[in-house]
Amino acid sequence: MAVDEERVTLPKFREDCLLTKGIDVRDLVGIRKEALLYVQPCTSERGKLMADIELTREIDSRFLDAEKLCSLLRVHRHRFADLRCSEALGVAKLRWGGRDISIFRNGKIKIQQAMDREEILRVANAVSRLIWAAAVCGVCGEPVINCASGNCGKCRLPEETAVDVSGILGSELLRQGHAELEGLAEQAPPDYESRLQRARFLALHFTMETPRKEDAVLGLLLLAKVDQVEAELKNR
């Protein structure tokens, strides 16, 4: 996607691929109400609520790739008041916007100090978008980021689709992200690492902020492109 393009051609993916299906909490609650396991008062702070959200029915499974989960959260580190993430334990704990959030590799999210149920859903949806690329796809058994890059070998279809990005909310973030990648693979300037990191942040920021799940996929495609450019630079 060039920075001045408004209509771009993108790959299509299988409908049962997790990249297509997404893990938006609002969608999951609409399908199965038990995805929002419970909401109850916080024991530590009067007037606030806590809740558990389950992104998958198979709560004993490895729903999130722990290494990719920690990597994604570190990209957004400066937006958190605190962040601890253990790849070995498969657990991340962070404080974001005054809320304590725990994320487990089995797909469970715990939110504490929320004001009401609507805020719980809003925060949970933002978190699910942030960690989407780390979710393990049931089609190929690999993190969604590998589906976006085509490296999983099963989810990407041979067909392509044309998308008009001019009317997509937040599309300027995509343009900025792609601009950071312009010429990197050919020139490898001294600041290439910081440019890669900025592109990752912009990709994730767009994925979280754009309202439609179908548009949010564009952010994951940009995230996959960043990984591709980084790999090309390392192999030079």
Legacy VTK file of the C-alpha trace (Angstrom):
# vtk DataFile Version 3.0
C-alpha trace
ASCII
DATASET POLYDATA
POINTS 236 float
0.000 0.000 0.000
1.626 3.233 -1.150
1.058 6.266 1.052
-0.885 8.119 -1.643
-3.089 5.182 -2.698
-6.788 5.190 -1.891
-7.725 1.923 -3.598
-5.500 -1.070 -2.864
-5.521 -4.746 -3.799
-5.340 -7.141 -0.875
-5.314 -10.918 -0.459
-8.411 -12.814 0.653
-8.469 -15.396 3.421
-10.553 -18.428 4.316
-13.759 -17.611 6.198
-12.858 -20.038 8.985
-9.414 -18.477 9.436
-9.141 -16.554 12.709
-7.827 -13.575 10.762
-11.215 -13.370 9.060
-13.332 -14.350 12.056
-11.600 -12.076 14.541
-11.822 -12.234 18.323
-13.845 -9.080 19.044
-15.412 -9.507 22.477
-18.673 -7.813 21.474
-19.064 -10.359 18.671
-18.251 -13.263 20.994
-20.769 -12.134 23.621
-23.416 -11.903 20.888
-22.718 -15.515 19.904
-22.333 -16.978 23.398
-23.192 -14.914 26.459
-20.898 -17.010 28.653
-17.889 -15.392 26.917
-18.373 -12.644 29.526
-18.008 -15.071 32.414
-18.989 -12.828 35.279
-19.148 -9.249 36.434
-18.948 -8.511 40.140
-17.821 -5.726 42.498
-14.086 -5.308 43.056
-12.984 -6.313 46.538
-10.214 -3.706 46.551
-12.100 -0.627 45.333
-15.674 0.248 46.200
-17.941 1.158 43.293
-15.734 -0.522 40.687
-16.293 -3.797 38.853
-14.190 -6.764 37.822
-14.874 -9.312 35.115
-13.484 -12.399 33.424
-13.748 -12.768 29.647
-13.069 -16.020 27.806
-12.037 -15.644 24.161
-12.505 -19.356 23.508
-14.667 -22.191 24.774
-11.598 -24.433 25.011
-10.240 -22.787 28.131
-7.638 -25.535 28.680
-6.026 -24.907 25.299
-3.130 -22.692 24.149
-5.201 -19.947 22.567
-2.429 -17.348 22.541
1.186 -17.699 21.461
3.012 -16.408 24.543
6.091 -15.121 22.686
4.006 -13.139 20.209
1.700 -11.899 22.993
4.598 -10.385 24.928
6.054 -8.933 21.737
2.798 -7.166 20.848
2.349 -5.754 24.344
5.908 -4.390 24.346
5.161 -2.481 21.138
2.471 -0.623 23.112
4.488 -0.427 26.347
4.543 3.376 26.574
0.716 3.449 26.741
0.705 1.310 29.885
1.416 2.491 33.435
2.890 -0.940 34.119
3.614 -4.077 32.077
4.868 -7.508 33.055
4.772 -10.390 30.608
6.174 -13.891 31.071
6.576 -16.065 27.985
7.368 -19.070 30.188
4.179 -18.718 32.254
2.040 -17.431 29.413
0.685 -14.563 31.535
0.698 -10.799 31.017
-0.301 -8.184 33.581
-0.662 -4.523 32.742
-2.220 -1.323 33.998
-3.932 0.705 31.302
-6.180 3.719 31.753
-6.537 3.041 35.468
-7.614 -0.565 34.883
-5.668 -3.645 35.961
-5.721 -6.219 33.170
-4.438 -9.789 33.137
-4.130 -11.857 29.961
-3.586 -15.605 29.979
-2.423 -17.818 27.119
-5.613 -19.925 27.407
-7.619 -16.925 26.165
-8.851 -15.595 29.489
-8.802 -11.851 30.188
-9.383 -10.421 33.676
-10.287 -6.734 34.019
-10.369 -4.929 37.373
-11.375 -1.393 38.462
-13.852 -0.885 35.618
-16.692 1.624 36.013
-19.514 -0.384 34.445
-20.358 -3.250 32.098
-20.090 -1.063 28.989
-16.562 -0.036 29.935
-15.660 -3.678 30.528
-16.763 -4.513 26.982
-14.936 -1.505 25.534
-11.663 -2.314 27.303
-11.951 -6.038 26.541
-12.547 -5.294 22.867
-9.494 -3.032 22.704
-7.356 -5.690 24.389
-8.641 -8.429 22.077
-7.707 -6.335 19.036
-4.270 -5.649 20.506
-3.500 -9.357 21.016
-5.330 -10.643 17.915
-2.099 -11.294 16.004
-0.968 -13.639 18.805
-4.137 -15.772 18.773
-3.626 -19.275 17.415
-5.720 -19.997 14.300
-7.688 -23.244 14.337
-7.125 -23.771 10.606
-3.315 -23.777 10.580
-2.389 -23.960 14.264
-0.185 -20.866 14.016
-0.485 -17.277 15.317
-2.749 -15.052 13.233
0.213 -12.907 12.217
1.437 -15.908 10.191
-1.950 -16.111 8.499
-1.664 -12.429 7.547
1.816 -12.929 6.087
0.822 -16.095 4.229
3.522 -18.056 6.065
1.050 -20.526 7.567
0.312 -21.831 4.055
-3.348 -22.655 4.653
-5.377 -19.500 5.252
-4.535 -17.201 2.350
-6.587 -17.739 -0.805
-5.371 -17.199 -4.391
-8.042 -14.544 -4.973
-7.585 -10.856 -4.220
-9.985 -8.043 -3.409
-9.886 -4.292 -4.032
-10.439 -2.030 -1.017
-11.055 1.723 -0.939
-9.206 2.895 2.170
-10.171 6.562 1.836
-13.395 6.089 3.781
-11.923 3.899 6.526
-11.716 5.561 9.916
-8.076 5.811 10.950
-6.661 5.091 7.491
-4.105 7.880 8.009
-2.441 5.610 10.575
-2.019 3.010 7.842
-0.521 5.548 5.485
1.943 6.691 8.142
2.874 3.097 8.918
3.538 2.251 5.289
5.497 5.503 4.900
7.851 4.342 7.669
8.653 1.258 5.575
9.297 3.129 2.326
12.750 2.232 1.014
13.906 0.429 4.155
14.637 -2.920 2.519
16.776 -1.265 -0.161
18.689 1.291 1.918
18.701 0.106 5.571
19.223 3.616 7.037
20.742 3.996 10.528
17.306 4.600 12.088
15.648 1.554 10.503
14.946 -0.165 13.836
13.050 2.818 15.226
11.124 3.133 11.948
10.133 -0.525 12.117
8.953 -0.034 15.677
6.920 3.056 14.747
5.314 1.136 11.881
4.375 -1.677 14.290
2.853 0.788 16.730
0.837 2.502 13.995
-0.380 -0.872 12.689
-1.561 -1.949 16.137
-3.045 1.466 16.905
-5.114 1.303 13.725
-6.174 -2.297 14.446
-7.476 -1.253 17.858
-9.097 2.029 16.886
-10.885 1.388 13.597
-14.481 0.317 14.328
-15.026 -2.436 11.750
-13.306 -5.788 12.246
-13.041 -6.199 8.462
-11.030 -2.967 8.249
-8.887 -3.875 11.259
-7.416 -6.738 9.205
-5.508 -4.070 7.251
-3.579 -3.299 10.408
-2.529 -6.934 10.776
-1.450 -7.018 7.127
0.742 -3.985 7.805
2.104 -5.679 10.919
3.003 -8.732 8.820
4.719 -6.501 6.272
6.868 -4.978 9.023
8.024 -8.464 10.008
8.813 -9.224 6.362
10.883 -6.067 5.920
12.743 -6.765 9.174
13.545 -10.312 8.039
14.863 -9.012 4.707
17.130 -6.541 6.507
18.507 -9.220 8.825
19.241 -11.537 5.882
21.224 -8.968 3.943
LINES 1 237
236 0 1 2 3 4 5 6 7 8 9 10 11 12 13 14 15 16 17 18 19 20 21 22 23 24 25 26 27 28 29 30 31 32 33 34 35 36 37 38 39 40 41 42 43 44 45 46 47 48 49 50 51 52 53 54 55 56 57 58 59 60 61 62 63 64 65 66 67 68 69 70 71 72 73 74 75 76 77 78 79 80 81 82 83 84 85 86 87 88 89 90 91 92 93 94 95 96 97 98 99 100 101 102 103 104 105 106 107 108 109 110 111 112 113 114 115 116 117 118 119 120 121 122 123 124 125 126 127 128 129 130 131 132 133 134 135 136 137 138 139 140 141 142 143 144 145 146 147 148 149 150 151 152 153 154 155 156 157 158 159 160 161 162 163 164 165 166 167 168 169 170 171 172 173 174 175 176 177 178 179 180 181 182 183 184 185 186 187 188 189 190 191 192 193 194 195 196 197 198 199 200 201 202 203 204 205 206 207 208 209 210 211 212 213 214 215 216 217 218 219 220 221 222 223 224 225 226 227 228 229 230 231 232 233 234 235
